[in-house]
Amino acid sequence: MNRRSLISCVLCLAAAVWGPGPVSARVPVQDPAEAPAPAVAVRVAIETTAGTILVETDPRAPVTAANFLRYVDEGRFDGTDFYRGMELGAGTGVVQGGTSNAPERVLSPIAHEPTSQTGLRHVDGALSMARFDPGTADGDFFIIVGNLPGFDAGRAAPGDPGFAVFGRVVEGMDVVRAILAAPKSPTEGEGFMRGQMLDPRVRIISARRVPPAG
């Protein structure tokens, strides 16, 4: 993927969480103390109508991981969807899901944890946060298929904050790839998102913590 394509991909994903404007214009950034940072990796089973995806948070992104776990623990992902599959080339793309800005589900947005700070990367299976501007991520996340270094801080353009990786898929990438390849609506979605919206959606039945490996 060339530099121009990478920049285009980052700009597309930055607008992924719908709403009338950036979340930061509507609610204050969540105080990290509201969601204590996990000291260890935590596994979560995301049960969907396409199969189960087992993910693991990474303590190197404590604020972002704690936010995701709060949504899990409060059942805020239950009954939501994977609603977007952005294909970026052979075997490469992004599967996105979560609260889709539903007012009754979203919590206050969180501080941005760039990959330049955490050392994490947008590699195959990476779990990352959708957002508008930095500091606006709340309840929508995405999973990387393939390697997309242009989503890392500073890779698409100098000074670009990138997106916040906070975990990875440990089982179920076959399910993620199937969701990416699933049928899309030819008409749904605005602008660059037209042709990326899953039709039908893949329902997230539940997201629950599971015991650690071993």
Secondary structure, DSSP 8 states (H G I E B T S, - for coil): --HHHHHHHHHHHHT-S-SSS-GGGTS----GGGS---SS--EEEEEETTEEEEEEE-TTSHHHHHHHHHHHHTTTTTTEEEEEEEEEETTEEEEEEE-TT-TTT---------HHHH-----TTEEEE--SSTT---SEEEEEES--GGGSTTTSSTT-----EEEEEEE-HHHHHHHHTS-B-SS-SSGGGTT-EEEEEEEEEEEEEE----
